[in-house]
Amino acid sequence: MKFYKYRYFFLAFMAVSISSCKDENLDDIHHFGNKIYVTSAQVVDDLLIRSDISDYSREIICRLPKPAEKDVQVKFEADPSMAASYNLIYNDDATALDSHYYNIPEKTSTIKAGDISGNNIVVNFMNTNELDNSRRYVLPVTIVNATDIGIIDSKRTTYFVFKGAALINVVANIKGCYFPINWKSDVSNLSTITVEALIRSSDWTAGRGNALSSVFGIEGQFLIRIGDADRPRDQLQIVAPGGNFPGPNVIPGLPVNEWIHIAIVYDNTTKERIYYKDGVAVYKDAGTSGTVSLDNNCFIGKSYDNSRWLPGDIAEVRIWTVQRSAEQIAQSPYSINPKSEGLLAYWKFNEGAGNVVKDYTEHGNDITAEGGDPVWVTVEIPSMNK
């Protein structure tokens, strides 16, 4: 019984030590005197357990408030025993990461006399695709000693946290930019087309005078857009052979700050025109009139002119030459096999950097942003765990 009491008091003491850093302002670090501290984020939680990624590297940076009077050796070590105190402070249930999954090639940072920082400590992670993606893991790496100088206890440790990757971890905010599509596929005279996309906006109405937000297509021929002069700016509308659909105020508007999966079916073989929202058909008619061609002036995020951009985030844009069923659409809003039959183009918008978006099919319809660069946004869709 005494053992458990002592253990509880030890964890409580560690919790107080760790938590004190939460309210500490680094601008006032000089109040501690010339003591060593870690400037890196205390919790690094951008490490994802993914089947396609096995290796990561991260760095720890330490420094002094003022130049060292003589050389300082700062020694770091991984300390899995600190996982318990991490869980107590951050209300987590992470498992200490086993040494099979990491190494620290150089554990000493040397701050030369007259300097305030030394070499960064590199932590390499490997075999992480073998981890259980339903669990969370933590690796505490801490300063164990520094020669002839003090250490700020609340700033001596970095916690590296691994968590299971969601199906979507990065999306593109394309506010103000657009993507011309220079097709390498034959997109003329399509009798059947299905278009899918995930979209999210914080405000469908603000940011510009134009009433239209463009998702995909060609002005005046086949275009998925939101808003118009005859309807609220949050109401979806499709320009297509047979006339625009749905009509004004026939369907509810789109919410804000919420991911919405939209799917549009145009099938001239069955005469069906269908609008699905989150896998549910909210509008259907038999109004098709001929085939659809996407050859010229086809865009994502633009129609007519540069003022009709999409005010928000986009992901998982797919163009099909077959009619997707309600069941198929509902079952796969977040990911699809790029080799699926009838899939003409598949832009995940998950690059995380740059202005080129890859077509994940074998057709090679990669697209490049114009009018500006996308802003890459970290997300977790759907939320997998803590």
DRENSEKE-314494 format. One line per 5 residues: number of its first residue (from 1); for each residue x, y, z of C-alpha. Coordinates in nm, 4 decimals, decimal comma, padded with zeros to 6 digits. Layout:
// residues N
NUM> X:Y:Z | ... .
END
This chain:
// residues 386
1> 00,0000:00,0000:00,0000 | 00,2821:00,2395:00,0845 | 00,4377:00,1748:-00,2546 | 00,1260:00,2991:-00,4336 | 00,1102:00,6073:-00,2123 .
6> 00,4698:00,6951:-00,2929 | 00,4066:00,6344:-00,6604 | 00,1038:00,8625:-00,6549 | 00,2958:01,1416:-00,4827 | 00,5821:01,1031:-00,7322 .
11> 00,3460:01,1339:-01,0289 | 00,1734:01,4313:-00,8694 | 00,5105:01,6008:-00,8178 | 00,6066:01,5338:-01,1805 | 00,2705:01,6670:-01,2943 .
16> 00,3224:01,9934:-01,1106 | 00,6702:02,0253:-01,2598 | 00,5477:01,9648:-01,6117 | 00,2297:02,1710:-01,5873 | 00,4137:02,4767:-01,4618 .
21> 00,5415:02,5294:-01,8145 | 00,1905:02,5796:-01,9519 | 00,1578:02,9260:-01,8019 | 00,5195:03,0260:-01,8367 | 00,6025:03,3074:-02,0771 .
26> 00,9221:03,2479:-02,2703 | 00,9664:03,6239:-02,3007 | 01,0367:03,6244:-01,9295 | 01,2776:03,3312:-01,9349 | 01,5667:03,5570:-01,8326 .
31> 01,4094:03,5778:-01,4854 | 01,5549:03,2332:-01,4229 | 01,9096:03,3505:-01,4770 | 02,1350:03,1939:-01,7363 | 01,9888:02,8434:-01,7366 .
36> 01,9488:02,6056:-02,0251 | 01,6009:02,5373:-02,1678 | 01,4349:02,3718:-02,4656 | 01,2698:02,6092:-02,7131 | 01,0956:02,3406:-02,9165 .
41> 00,7248:02,2778:-02,8667 | 00,6725:02,0819:-02,5496 | 00,4287:01,8438:-02,7191 | 00,4964:01,7485:-03,0813 | 00,1837:01,5672:-03,1999 .
46> 00,2054:01,5854:-03,5790 | 00,3487:01,2331:-03,6039 | 00,0977:01,0037:-03,7719 | 00,0784:00,6256:-03,7828 | 00,0362:00,5535:-04,1523 .
51> 00,0882:00,2365:-04,3513 | 00,2724:00,4312:-04,6234 | 00,5170:00,6155:-04,3937 | 00,7738:00,4336:-04,1814 | 01,0280:00,7051:-04,0976 .
56> 01,0225:01,0539:-03,9473 | 01,2857:01,2913:-03,8106 | 01,2340:01,5719:-03,5631 | 01,4743:01,8146:-03,3919 | 01,5050:01,9518:-03,0410 .
61> 01,6506:02,2984:-02,9935 | 01,7982:02,4200:-02,6659 | 01,9428:02,7571:-02,5772 | 02,0498:03,0025:-02,3076 | 01,8964:03,3457:-02,2396 .
66> 02,2424:03,5057:-02,2702 | 02,5785:03,3962:-02,4117 | 02,7640:03,1172:-02,2322 | 03,0756:03,2179:-02,0417 | 03,2398:02,8884:-02,1378 .
71> 03,1511:02,5789:-02,3396 | 02,8368:02,4018:-02,2164 | 02,7627:02,0351:-02,2840 | 02,3901:01,9576:-02,2746 | 02,3040:01,5856:-02,2572 .
76> 01,9683:01,4510:-02,3766 | 01,8140:01,1088:-02,3245 | 01,4860:00,9419:-02,4108 | 01,2985:00,8719:-02,0865 | 00,9987:00,6406:-02,1410 .
81> 00,9292:00,6434:-01,7664 | 00,7971:00,9988:-01,8062 | 00,5036:00,8712:-02,0137 | 00,2974:00,8311:-01,6956 | 00,3439:01,1918:-01,5900 .
86> 00,2695:01,3071:-01,9470 | -00,0612:01,1177:-01,9395 | -00,1495:01,2669:-01,6032 | -00,0930:01,6237:-01,7193 | -00,2414:01,6006:-02,0678 .
91> -00,5271:01,3653:-01,9812 | -00,3998:01,1169:-02,2358 | -00,3626:00,7414:-02,2470 | -00,0434:00,7139:-02,4491 | 00,1932:00,4177:-02,4348 .
96> 00,5665:00,4770:-02,4001 | 00,7285:00,4289:-02,7407 | 00,9580:00,1272:-02,7528 | 01,3246:00,1731:-02,8520 | 01,2593:-00,0357:-03,1649 .
101> 01,0931:00,2731:-03,3109 | 01,3516:00,5458:-03,2494 | 01,7158:00,6398:-03,2141 | 01,9031:00,9552:-03,1191 | 02,2377:00,9490:-03,3044 .
106> 02,3950:01,2389:-03,1145 | 02,2681:01,3047:-02,7630 | 02,4888:01,6002:-02,6711 | 02,4401:01,9598:-02,7805 | 02,7453:02,1817:-02,7365 .
111> 02,6956:02,5513:-02,6759 | 03,0252:02,7260:-02,7390 | 03,1469:03,0111:-02,5185 | 02,9885:03,3327:-02,6414 | 02,6938:03,1526:-02,8058 .
116> 02,3400:03,1000:-02,6816 | 02,2569:02,7787:-02,8727 | 02,4333:02,4702:-02,9951 | 02,3699:02,1902:-03,2419 | 02,0147:02,0611:-03,2613 .
121> 01,9365:01,7153:-03,1288 | 01,7910:01,4930:-03,4011 | 01,5408:01,2243:-03,3069 | 01,4862:00,9639:-03,5790 | 01,1759:00,7474:-03,5815 .
126> 01,1585:00,4277:-03,7845 | 00,9225:00,1326:-03,8387 | 00,6330:00,3517:-03,7287 | 00,4034:00,1894:-03,9856 | 00,4168:-00,1179:-03,7587 .
131> 00,2491:00,0675:-03,4700 | -00,1134:00,0024:-03,3793 | -00,3029:00,2966:-03,5292 | -00,5863:00,2593:-03,2790 | -00,3479:00,3609:-02,9976 .
136> -00,1367:00,6640:-02,9068 | 00,2335:00,6550:-02,8217 | 00,4625:00,9067:-02,6536 | 00,8406:00,9427:-02,6423 | 00,9685:01,1903:-02,3801 .
141> 01,3161:01,3249:-02,4598 | 01,4670:01,5303:-02,1796 | 01,7815:01,7130:-02,0706 | 01,9489:01,4892:-01,8136 | 02,2403:01,7200:-01,7347 .
146> 02,4285:02,0291:-01,8470 | 02,7881:02,1104:-01,7510 | 02,8336:02,3927:-01,5001 | 02,4965:02,5529:-01,5641 | 02,1417:02,5193:-01,4364 .
151> 01,8405:02,3733:-01,6183 | 01,4889:02,5146:-01,6175 | 01,2927:02,2066:-01,5106 | 00,9690:02,3100:-01,6781 | 01,1498:02,3568:-02,0111 .
156> 01,3722:02,0531:-02,0284 | 01,1487:01,7924:-02,1975 | 00,9826:01,7433:-02,5352 | 00,7075:01,4838:-02,5784 | 00,6775:01,3249:-02,9233 .
161> 00,3289:01,1844:-02,9702 | 00,2223:00,9350:-03,2377 | -00,1431:00,8904:-03,3235 | -00,3380:00,7002:-03,5854 | -00,3771:00,8924:-03,9079 .
166> -00,7237:00,9942:-04,0122 | -00,8260:00,9181:-04,3689 | -00,7658:01,2852:-04,4527 | -00,4939:01,4810:-04,2737 | -00,4309:01,7726:-04,5107 .
171> -00,6665:01,9737:-04,7322 | -00,6330:02,2861:-04,9480 | -00,7870:02,6237:-04,8825 | -00,8280:02,7653:-05,2345 | -00,9761:03,1026:-05,1463 .
176> -00,8693:03,3405:-05,4213 | -00,6964:03,0837:-05,6430 | -00,8114:02,8309:-05,9017 | -00,6949:02,5294:-06,1025 | -00,7243:02,5065:-06,4827 .
181> -00,7652:02,1473:-06,5988 | -00,5668:02,0609:-06,9106 | -00,7127:01,7179:-06,9683 | -00,4962:01,4336:-07,0879 | -00,8093:01,2194:-07,1016 .
186> -01,0883:01,2289:-07,3579 | -01,3627:01,4320:-07,1900 | -01,5748:01,5110:-07,4947 | -01,9325:01,3912:-07,5336 | -01,9672:01,2255:-07,1950 .
191> -02,3110:01,0702:-07,1655 | -02,2668:01,0054:-06,7949 | -02,0728:01,1977:-06,5351 | -02,0515:01,1934:-06,1560 | -01,8633:01,4666:-05,9715 .
196> -01,7761:01,4393:-05,6007 | -01,6040:01,6827:-05,3644 | -01,5583:01,7590:-04,9964 | -01,5961:02,1296:-04,9234 | -01,5972:02,3531:-04,6158 .
201> -01,6350:02,7284:-04,5758 | -01,6320:02,9532:-04,2715 | -01,8545:03,2022:-04,4556 | -02,0223:03,1621:-04,7944 | -02,1137:03,5301:-04,8189 .
206> -01,8117:03,7329:-04,7082 | -01,4905:03,8260:-04,8826 | -01,6003:03,9587:-05,2210 | -01,8857:04,1238:-05,4080 | -01,9603:03,8311:-05,6381 .
211> -02,2559:03,6131:-05,5460 | -02,1104:03,2963:-05,6976 | -01,8649:03,0420:-05,5585 | -01,7298:02,7952:-05,8150 | -01,6520:02,4320:-05,7391 .
216> -01,5948:02,2543:-06,0729 | -01,6753:02,2777:-06,4406 | -01,7228:02,5078:-06,7373 | -01,9201:02,8306:-06,7387 | -02,2497:02,7969:-06,9262 .
221> -02,2050:02,4256:-07,0036 | -02,1556:02,2066:-06,6982 | -02,0742:02,3816:-06,3715 | -02,1163:02,3121:-06,0015 | -02,1431:02,6378:-05,8132 .
226> -02,2823:02,7836:-05,4943 | -02,5027:03,0952:-05,4855 | -02,6429:03,3183:-05,7590 | -02,8420:03,6372:-05,8028 | -03,1675:03,4409:-05,7705 .
231> -03,0781:03,2497:-05,4528 | -02,8793:03,2748:-05,1280 | -02,5017:03,2521:-05,1559 | -02,4953:02,9237:-04,9618 | -02,7292:02,7353:-05,1994 .
236> -02,5816:02,4844:-05,4444 | -02,6712:02,5044:-05,8147 | -02,5674:02,3004:-06,1183 | -02,5491:02,4413:-06,4690 | -02,6112:02,1532:-06,7089 .
241> -02,7794:02,0561:-07,0351 | -03,1531:02,0683:-06,9708 | -03,1292:02,3808:-06,7563 | -02,9921:02,4787:-06,4181 | -03,0963:02,2640:-06,1215 .
246> -03,2164:02,2640:-05,8449 | -03,4224:02,5823:-05,8718 | -03,3969:02,8731:-05,6270 | -03,4830:02,7815:-05,2663 | -03,5740:02,4253:-05,3582 .
251> -03,2998:02,2836:-05,1339 | -03,1451:02,4031:-04,8045 | -02,8253:02,6054:-04,8086 | -02,4887:02,4632:-04,7096 | -02,3719:02,5037:-04,3494 .
256> -02,0564:02,6872:-04,2457 | -01,7571:02,5490:-04,0556 | -01,8648:02,1996:-04,1480 | -01,7346:01,9485:-04,4009 | -01,9962:01,8633:-04,6617 .
261> -01,9670:01,5890:-04,9211 | -02,1446:01,6800:-05,2425 | -02,2017:01,4513:-05,5398 | -02,3660:01,5422:-05,8700 | -02,4898:01,2804:-06,1161 .
266> -02,5761:01,3644:-06,4765 | -02,6777:01,0553:-06,6739 | -02,8131:01,1079:-07,0250 | -02,8720:00,7324:-07,0643 | -03,1285:00,7312:-06,7824 .
271> -03,2189:01,1039:-06,8018 | -03,1375:01,1376:-06,4298 | -02,9898:01,4477:-06,2697 | -02,9259:01,3968:-05,8987 | -02,7718:01,6032:-05,6206 .
276> -02,6443:01,4113:-05,3163 | -02,5460:01,5823:-04,9920 | -02,3523:01,3654:-04,7477 | -02,4634:01,0551:-04,9346 | -02,8338:01,1408:-04,9342 .
281> -03,0225:01,2430:-05,2490 | -03,1763:01,5844:-05,1830 | -03,2828:01,6586:-05,5407 | -03,3603:01,4485:-05,8463 | -03,5205:01,5093:-06,1849 .
286> -03,5299:01,3622:-06,5344 | -03,4085:01,6728:-06,7134 | -03,0927:01,5753:-06,9038 | -03,0545:01,7013:-07,2590 | -02,7582:01,5598:-07,4460 .
291> -02,3986:01,4833:-07,3577 | -02,1467:01,6821:-07,1551 | -01,8059:01,7972:-07,2790 | -01,5364:01,9246:-07,0438 | -01,2703:01,9977:-07,3071 .
296> -01,2119:02,3726:-07,2810 | -01,1966:02,6219:-06,9939 | -01,2683:02,3647:-06,7260 | -01,1638:02,4753:-06,3768 | -01,1709:02,3907:-06,0110 .
301> -01,2422:02,7069:-05,8123 | -01,3229:02,9381:-06,1022 | -01,5903:03,0215:-06,3577 | -01,6308:03,3169:-06,5932 | -01,3795:03,5390:-06,4114 .
306> -01,1387:03,5382:-06,1180 | -01,3948:03,6789:-05,8730 | -01,5946:03,3576:-05,8445 | -01,3462:03,1584:-05,6361 | -01,4442:02,9060:-05,3714 .
311> -01,4277:03,0681:-05,0250 | -01,2943:02,7753:-04,8287 | -01,1364:02,4314:-04,8191 | -01,1599:02,1475:-05,0676 | -01,0577:01,7805:-05,0792 .
316> -01,1373:01,4514:-05,2513 | -01,2454:01,5840:-05,5913 | -01,3392:01,2951:-05,8201 | -01,4686:01,2879:-06,1752 | -01,6372:00,9694:-06,2982 .
321> -01,7693:00,8576:-06,6351 | -02,0248:00,6300:-06,4677 | -02,3218:00,6944:-06,2450 | -02,2261:00,6429:-05,8818 | -02,5056:00,4923:-05,6754 .
326> -02,6309:00,6400:-05,3503 | -02,4752:00,3492:-05,1613 | -02,1361:00,3931:-05,3285 | -02,1332:00,7652:-05,2600 | -02,2336:00,7224:-04,8958 .
331> -01,9713:00,4556:-04,8313 | -01,6654:00,6417:-04,9569 | -01,6678:01,0168:-04,8906 | -01,3087:01,0255:-04,7593 | -01,1136:00,7894:-04,9793 .
336> -01,1496:00,5831:-05,2943 | -00,9429:00,3295:-05,4835 | -00,7718:00,5315:-05,7613 | -00,8060:00,2294:-05,9911 | -01,1838:00,2167:-05,9565 .
341> -01,3704:00,1533:-06,2801 | -01,4926:00,4711:-06,4466 | -01,2759:00,7056:-06,2392 | -01,1512:00,9731:-06,4768 | -00,9647:01,2011:-06,2346 .
346> -00,8986:01,1976:-05,8607 | -00,7506:01,5020:-05,6866 | -00,7099:01,4452:-05,3130 | -00,5718:01,7965:-05,2455 | -00,3491:01,6517:-04,9717 .
351> -00,0038:01,7598:-05,0929 | 00,0649:01,9854:-04,7959 | 00,3014:02,2135:-04,9913 | 00,3445:02,3754:-05,3297 | 00,0846:02,4565:-05,5950 .
356> 00,0595:02,1307:-05,7922 | -00,2195:01,8845:-05,7139 | -00,1728:01,5274:-05,8273 | -00,4257:01,3186:-06,0157 | -00,4180:00,9846:-05,8336 .
361> -00,5565:00,7927:-06,1304 | -00,3320:00,6602:-06,4054 | -00,4580:00,9309:-06,6444 | -00,2096:01,1988:-06,5347 | -00,4473:01,4953:-06,5091 .
366> -00,2325:01,6856:-06,2592 | -00,3357:02,0482:-06,2029 | -00,1465:02,3642:-06,1049 | -00,2864:02,6611:-05,9121 | -00,3129:03,0035:-06,0716 .
371> -00,4060:03,3386:-05,9209 | -00,2209:03,2461:-05,6016 | -00,1163:02,9390:-05,4085 | -00,3422:02,7168:-05,1988 | -00,3070:02,7308:-04,8224 .
376> -00,2521:02,3822:-04,6844 | -00,4635:02,3095:-04,3786 | -00,4059:02,0305:-04,1264 | -00,7258:01,8412:-04,0460 | -00,8396:01,5078:-03,9087 .
381> -01,1266:01,3684:-04,1144 | -01,2899:01,1697:-03,9775 | -01,1581:01,2055:-03,6252 | -00,9831:00,8781:-03,5461 | -00,8862:00,9214:-03,1839 .
386> -00,7875:01,1877:-02,9316 .
END
